[in-house]
Amino acid sequence: MLAGTRAAKGVGFTIPNLFLHECAAFIIDPNGENARITAAARTRLGPVAVLDPFEISQRSRLSRPLMIVRPTEHFIDILDEAGA
């Protein structure tokens, strides 16, 4: 989603979907609002990684956040998809 500042992207779309959608999510959240509001609730779905080098979201920092990602059937092998 792309929209201007103060266009309600977070409160109108991202945050409600993070509460409702039971899938993995990768969110670029420069001001940390989405993580502050939804990270605690999303822990019921599994581990939550917040990469926050400047501690904006006030959530724990992870030095290697991809270590908690577990490949599943939902991952797409780009080489297989391209026929390589």
Secondary structure, 3 states (H helix, E strand, C coil): CCCCCCCCHHHHHHHHHHHHCCCCCCCCCCCCHHHHHHHHHHHHHCCCCCCCCCCCCCCCCCCCHHHHCCCCCCCCCHHHHHCC
